[in-house]
């Protein structure tokens, strides 16, 4: 099954990032969600550098990976700009 990018975005940062309840009634929906989550997680992991992988190693869901990468990137940029622009001008 090849999900479209829009389908994958749903489990990363859209309306579908929380899995449906795993019970008999939702078995098929849960299976489909789990597949999309796996595909999205794989795509995110393949798109990052080796150094960033340590930040996401414990993430179980694609949304967790996205949130972790988002906060890690923001933190790195903050450190960069603070280091670059925190010196008093002479």
C-alpha positions in Angstrom: 0.0 0.0 0.0 1.4 3.3 -1.0 -0.1 6.2 0.9 -0.1 9.7 -0.5 1.8 12.5 1.2 -1.5 14.0 2.4 -2.5 10.7 4.1 0.9 10.5 5.7 0.7 14.1 6.9 -2.4 13.2 8.8 -0.4 11.0 11.2 2.5 13.4 11.4 0.8 16.7 12.1 -2.7 16.6 10.8 -6.0 15.4 12.1 -5.0 11.8 12.4 -2.0 11.7 14.6 -3.7 9.9 17.5 -4.3 6.2 16.8 -7.9 4.9 16.9 -8.7 2.6 19.8 -7.4 -0.9 19.1 -10.4 -3.1 19.5 -12.5 -5.5 17.4 -14.7 -2.6 16.2 -11.8 -0.5 15.0 -9.4 -3.3 13.9 -9.2 -2.3 10.3 -8.9 1.5 11.0 -6.2 0.8 13.6 -4.3 -1.4 11.1 -4.5 1.3 8.4 -3.4 4.0 10.9 -0.5 1.8 12.1 0.6 1.3 8.5 0.5 5.1 7.7 2.3 5.8 11.0 5.1 3.3 10.0 5.4 4.8 6.5 5.5 8.4 7.8 8.0 7.4 10.6 10.2 5.7 8.0 10.1 8.8 5.7 11.0 11.1 8.6 13.9 8.9 9.7 15.3 8.6 6.2 15.3 12.4 5.8 17.4 13.3 8.8 21.1 13.3 9.5 22.7 10.6 11.6 23.4 13.1 14.4 19.7 13.9 14.7 18.7 10.2 15.0 19.7 10.1 18.6 17.0 12.6 19.4 14.2 10.5 17.9 15.3 7.0 18.8 12.6 6.6 21.5 9.7 8.0 19.6 6.9 5.5 18.8 4.7 7.7 16.6 5.4 9.8 13.5 3.9 12.8 15.3 6.4 12.4 18.2 9.3 12.3 15.7 8.0 15.5 14.1 7.5 17.3 17.4 11.0 16.2 18.6 12.7 17.3 15.4 10.8 20.6 15.5 11.9 21.4 19.0 15.5 20.1 18.4 15.8 22.4 15.3 14.4 25.4 17.2 16.8 24.7 20.1 19.8 24.4 17.7 18.8 27.7 16.0 18.4 29.4 19.3 21.8 28.3 20.4 23.3 29.4 17.1 21.8 32.9 17.2 22.5 33.4 20.9 26.1 32.5 20.3 26.4 34.6 17.2 24.5 37.7 18.3 25.0 37.8 22.1 28.3 39.6 22.0 28.1 43.3 22.9 28.7 45.5 19.9 31.9 47.6 20.2 
